[in-house]
Amino acid sequence: MADEQTYFRTVVKIEILGTEPYAGDITDISEDITDGMFSGMELKRKVIEVDEAVMSELLVAQGSDPSFLIQVADGTYDPSGWLG
């Protein structure tokens, strides 16, 4: 029997300061606070171990197909569900 996969949910809280409201998205944050016109820092990080059922629900809530991280029943990795 194969070992069960471990899944983690990491929640990161970031503070961003600037002369205007921050309108960027998650893909912009690092560049905007490193090389842009904003200052930022990590305020809090929380890591929670979750089981496969919870991870599946979290992935769906984010708009991702659970097969993005969760292996199929026979233990093989099948990304076909999320590639298109």
C-alpha positions in Angstrom: 0.0 0.0 0.0 1.4 3.4 -1.0 1.8 6.1 1.6 -0.9 8.7 1.8 -0.2 12.1 0.4 0.0 14.9 2.9 -1.8 18.2 2.0 -1.3 21.6 3.5 -3.2 24.9 3.4 -1.1 27.9 3.8 -2.7 31.3 4.5 -0.5 34.4 4.2 -1.6 37.8 5.3 0.3 40.7 3.6 0.1 44.4 4.4 0.6 46.7 1.4 1.1 50.5 1.9 1.0 53.2 -0.7 -0.3 56.6 -1.8 -3.3 55.0 -3.4 -5.4 51.8 -2.8 -3.7 48.7 -4.0 -5.4 47.4 -7.2 -2.9 44.6 -8.2 -3.6 40.9 -7.9 -1.7 38.0 -6.4 0.6 37.9 -9.5 1.6 41.5 -9.0 2.3 41.7 -5.3 5.9 40.7 -5.1 7.1 42.9 -7.9 5.0 45.9 -6.7 6.5 45.8 -3.2 10.0 45.0 -4.4 10.4 47.3 -7.4 7.2 49.3 -7.5 5.6 52.2 -5.7 4.3 50.2 -2.7 5.8 48.9 0.5 4.7 45.6 1.9 5.5 42.9 4.4 4.1 39.6 5.6 2.1 40.0 8.7 1.1 36.4 9.4 1.5 32.9 8.0 -0.6 30.0 9.1 0.0 26.4 7.8 -2.7 23.8 8.4 -2.5 20.1 7.5 -5.7 19.0 5.7 -7.0 15.7 4.5 -7.7 14.8 0.9 -11.4 15.6 1.2 -10.8 19.1 2.6 -8.1 19.7 0.0 -10.5 18.8 -2.7 -13.1 21.3 -1.4 -10.5 24.0 -1.1 -9.3 23.5 -4.6 -12.9 23.6 -6.0 -13.5 26.8 -4.0 -10.4 28.4 -5.7 -11.7 27.3 -9.1 -9.1 24.5 -9.5 -9.8 21.0 -10.5 -8.9 18.7 -7.5 -6.8 16.5 -9.9 -4.4 19.5 -10.0 -2.9 18.1 -6.7 -4.8 14.9 -5.8 -3.7 11.6 -7.3 -6.2 9.3 -8.9 -7.2 6.1 -7.0 -4.5 3.9 -8.5 -1.7 6.2 -7.3 -0.8 7.7 -10.6 -0.7 11.4 -11.3 -3.2 12.5 -14.0 -3.1 16.2 -14.8 -5.5 15.8 -17.7 -8.4 17.2 -15.7 -6.8 20.6 -15.4 -4.8 21.1 -18.5 -7.6 22.0 -20.6 
